[in-house]
Amino acid sequence: MPAPIYFVQHLSGHDERLLGMHTRRIDLAHPAVTRILAGLHPVDRVDLRACLFDCQASLVRGLRDRIAQAEAAAQGWRVFDARGVLCCKRFPGDAQVIYPQGHPPPGEWAGALLPGMR
């Protein structure tokens, strides 16, 4: 079963949006969410939401749409795994997506990010 992913979109100023994305219920009190929130300051300016999808393909499409929206608005974004570990990020000044842990294996949400894997 696919694991949840977490998407952070950097809005204006210090405002940020943290979306828990999964094909089933998301626990916003999960330690992964707490870990991600610990790196977002000030926490009171974080819009925290859960997004449920009917299947993995719609989740990937939703992630791709969120990334496209952020990039069209010249906003930075980050994707975290189910444990709250940073998988990749891109900010307006970055030439490409940065993978601090190395490229993810093909499949699951990676298809939204890696060229030629859609």
C-alpha positions in Angstrom: 0.0 0.0 0.0 1.4 3.4 -0.9 2.5 5.7 1.9 1.4 9.3 2.4 3.5 12.1 1.1 3.7 15.7 2.4 3.9 18.7 0.2 5.0 22.1 1.5 4.3 25.2 -0.7 6.0 28.4 0.3 3.5 31.2 -0.1 4.2 34.9 0.4 6.4 36.0 3.3 6.5 33.4 6.0 3.2 31.8 5.0 3.4 28.2 4.1 0.9 25.4 3.2 1.5 21.9 4.4 -0.6 19.3 2.6 -0.8 15.7 3.7 -1.6 13.7 0.6 -2.7 10.0 0.6 -5.2 7.5 -0.7 -6.7 7.0 2.8 -7.2 9.0 6.0 -4.3 11.2 7.1 -3.4 11.7 10.7 -2.3 15.3 11.0 -1.0 14.5 14.5 1.4 11.9 13.1 5.1 12.3 14.1 6.0 12.9 10.5 3.8 16.0 10.4 5.3 17.2 13.8 8.8 16.7 12.3 8.0 18.8 9.2 6.2 21.5 11.3 9.3 21.8 13.5 11.2 23.2 10.5 8.5 25.7 9.5 8.5 28.9 11.4 6.4 30.6 12.6 4.0 27.6 12.9 1.0 29.9 13.3 1.5 31.0 9.7 1.2 27.4 8.3 -2.0 26.3 6.6 -2.2 22.6 7.4 -4.5 20.5 5.3 -5.1 16.9 4.3 -5.9 15.9 0.7 -7.4 12.4 0.0 -7.3 10.8 -3.4 -9.2 7.8 -4.7 -6.0 6.1 -6.1 -2.3 6.5 -6.4 -2.6 7.8 -10.0 -4.8 10.7 -8.9 -2.4 11.4 -6.0 0.5 11.7 -8.4 -1.6 13.9 -10.7 -2.6 16.0 -7.7 1.1 16.4 -6.7 2.1 17.3 -10.2 -0.7 20.0 -10.2 0.4 21.4 -6.9 4.0 21.6 -8.1 2.9 23.3 -11.4 0.8 25.8 -9.4 3.8 26.7 -7.1 6.2 27.0 -10.0 3.8 29.2 -12.0 3.5 31.5 -9.0 7.3 31.5 -8.6 6.9 29.9 -5.1 9.2 27.3 -3.6 8.1 23.8 -2.7 9.3 20.7 -0.8 8.1 17.1 -0.8 8.6 14.9 2.4 8.1 11.2 2.7 5.8 9.3 5.2 8.5 9.7 7.9 8.8 13.5 7.4 12.2 13.2 5.7 12.8 15.7 2.9 12.8 14.0 -0.5 13.1 16.9 -2.9 12.7 20.6 -3.2 12.8 23.4 -5.6 12.9 27.2 -5.0 12.6 29.9 -7.6 16.3 30.3 -8.0 17.0 26.6 -8.5 17.8 25.4 -12.0 16.3 22.0 -11.3 14.7 19.8 -8.5 17.1 19.0 -5.7 17.1 15.5 -4.2 19.1 15.7 -0.9 18.7 11.9 -0.4 19.3 11.0 -4.0 16.8 10.3 -6.7 13.8 8.3 -5.5 13.1 4.9 -7.1 10.6 5.0 -10.1 7.0 4.7 -9.2 4.6 6.0 -6.5 5.0 9.9 -6.4 8.3 10.0 -8.3 6.4 10.1 -11.6 5.3 13.6 -10.8 8.9 14.8 -10.6 11.2 12.9 -12.8 11.3 13.6 -16.5 10.0 10.8 -18.7 8.2 8.9 -15.9 4.7 10.4 -16.2 
